Amino acid sequence: VQLVESGGGLVQAGGSLRLSCAASGRTIGNYRMAWFRQAPGKEREFVASITSVGSTYYADSVKGRFTISRDNAKNTAYLQMNSLNAGDTAVYYCQSRLGASVAWGQGTQVTVSS
């Protein structure tokens, strides 16, 4: 699976962005899809995931503000981010997982100005 993220950018605190993760090479219907992020000087951290049957999981820091979703017909996963704050500034990475097979996208930068 090849993954390409898009939708990042510069946004003011309190604003919203929607990230997209377009997959190619395989259909992702059976894959668990997830978003991670990495801020400067910090380790990559889990943000949200969605299983093949639509169960969702979120990091406590984004719960209630971010929503992960998927459109299997478009072979794409999404991350809707609302009420953004400076702490959300990071490079956001998409991940697909099926068993031991894991793939990552190249990342998209999200910068929140206060």
N, C-alpha and C positions, 0 to 999 in steps of 0.2 A: 504494500500500500504506500502510495506517495500522498503526502498531506501538504496543503498550502493554506496558510492562514492569511486573512485580510481583515480590514476594518479598523485597525488600530489608528492612533493619531493623538492629537493634542486636544484636550477638553478641559473646561473649567470645572472646578470642584462643584459637585451637585449635578453635574451633567450625566449624559448617558452615551454609551457606545454599544454597537453590536458587532462582535467578532464572528467571522465565518471560517470554517475549516473544510475546504473542498478536498475530497479524496478521489484518487484515481488508481487504476491498476487492479483494484478489487472492489466489489460491492461491500459496503460496511454494515449491512443489515445485521449481521451476527456479531459485530465487534462492539466491545465496550469503548466508548469515546470519552476522552477526558481533556480538561484544560489544566495546565500548570502555569506558574509564573515565576520569574526570577528578577528580583530587584538588584540594583548594583551592590556588590559586596555581600550579597546574601545567597543562600542556597535556593535551588529550585524548589518550589512548594506546590502542593496540590491545591487546586481551586474548586473544581467540580467534576463530576463524572455522570454518565448516563449509560445504563446497560442496554442490551439489545431489546429488552422488553419495556424499556422506558423508565426504569427506576432511577431516581436521581439522588446524588449525594453532594454535599457542599462543605467546604471549610467553614468553620464558625465565623471567620472574619468576613465572609461574603454572604452568609445566609440571610435571606430576606431582601438582598439587594441584587444578586446575580441570579440568572436563570439559564440553565443549560437545556438545549433541545436538539433534536435531530430530524432531518428530513431524508429518509432512506431513498425516496424516489429521486432526490437530487444528489444523493451520496455526500451529504454535507451535514456538519454539526455546527451549532451556534452557541454563542455565549452572550446573552443580553446583560449588560452591566448598567445598573442605575445607581443614583446617589453616589457617584464616584468621589473619592477623596484622595489626598496626596499619597496615602499609604497604598493605593492601588497602582501607583506608577511602577511599571515593570515591563519586561518582555514576556508576552503571553505565548505559550506553546500548546499546540494541539497534540494529543497522543491517541493512537488507536491500539487496541490490545485484543488479541484472540489467542487464548492459551499462552504459549511462550513467545508468540510473535508480537513484537512491539515496534511501532513506528512513530517517529516524531516529525513535526513540521519544522520549518526554519525559524518560526517565531514572528510576532508582530509587536511593535512597540506601542505601549499605551502610556501617555504622559498626562498627568492630572495637575493642572496649575491651581494654586490656592489664591 
